[in-house]
Amino acid sequence: MIFITAKFQVRPESAEKWPEISRAFTEATRAEPGCLWFDWSRSLDDPDEYVLVEAFADGAAGAAHVGSQHFADAQRDLPPHLAATPKIINTTIDGSDWSELGEMAVEG
């Protein structure tokens, strides 16, 4: 799978509204057949930073995502709300889902 983590530094005036600002992009991406997950979290240390964790089934699914109309729309619509260019880690790994963290196994 293609596994991506990206950090978005959002302008302070857009931070509270970011879930709504990014909603159309998020929903359209989640509806893609090759999207495994597309999940936003807000930093506990910086209220203006959102972290996106996303995964796609394979390179073809990732390419379809980047080539989609909603990706083009996001390239146009999201940057005005950003304070800096997002930072990204993009890698290919074996698997198609999350693994359990055995060191913190919950019994029961």
C-alpha positions, 0 to 999 in steps of 0.5 A: 500500500501507499502510506502517507502522513502529511502535516498542514500548518493552517492559518490561525483564522482558518484552524477552527473551520479546517474540518469544514474547509477540507470536508469536500476533499476528504469525502471525495477522497474517502469515496475513491475505490483505492482509498484505504483510509483518509483521517485528519487529526489535530495536534495536541501541541499546536492548535493550528496544525492538522495531521493527515494519515492516508493510505491507498491500495497501490500505486495506481490508486495513488495516481488516480487520487492525484489525478482526480478532479477533487485533488485539483480542486483541493490544490486550488481551494486549500492553500489560501488557508495554509500558513506554510507548504504542507510537509509529507512522508510518502512510502510504499509498505507491505500490507493493506490495514493497520497492525496491532501494537503488540507491546500494548496488547489489551487482554480481555 
